[in-house]
Amino acid sequence: MKRPLVLSALAVASTLALAACGEATESGNTDATISATSTATTTAETTETTTATTEADGEISADHNDADIMFAQMMILHHQQAVEMSEMLLAKEGIPAQAVEFAQGVIDAQGPEIDRMNAMLEAWGQQPVTDSGGMGTMDEMGGMDHGEMGGMDHGEMGGMSGMMSQEDMTALEEAQGTEAARLYLEQMTVHHEGAVDMARYEVADGQNPHAITLAEQIINDQEAEIAQMQQMLTAL
């Protein structure tokens, strides 16, 4: 008479064992899924970080053409003059705070860009362009002379790329106070417009990916700064 009870107890025990096994399996699968997801996320984050670091620290591509060389050489000269103009303004007394902040921003942004472009020139087997009174040393510009640069002299570069003439620089040097700030902003607006034009030529005709990326950055940054200078001029 006790046999049915024994069988019932065994059935219950079997059911409980199977349920426990199922829970363990489900838990194991869940843990495996969480582990796999975590690993995939970590791998993706590591890959993204590595890619960003490589792009930031990677060597400059040796692939280039004449447009890339011309862009780097001429934009260095252009940036050097912008830095010179900004330092000239910062040396004056009575300059509005907004103009002072803007001029310092030009120095902080364009100084490192000069270094980047000189690094590009060296990667391409060209001599770096050095500062010489705001203008680079032409003998060090990859052997280029004025004839090879389309016959441009300092004044002619001012007509095509926004470069200031010696008369413009003298006027800025002699101006004082708010008038100096106004003249600086007017001149730098023209200067930036020239840089944007030069950068657009590089985007259209250049070959080196690093140079083209820098040209695009110059376009974006300096167009925004042109709008900022217009607002400051209105407020003066």
Beta strands, then each sheet from edge to edge (+ up, - down):
strand 1: 131-132
strand 2: 135-136
sheet 1: 1+ 2-
end
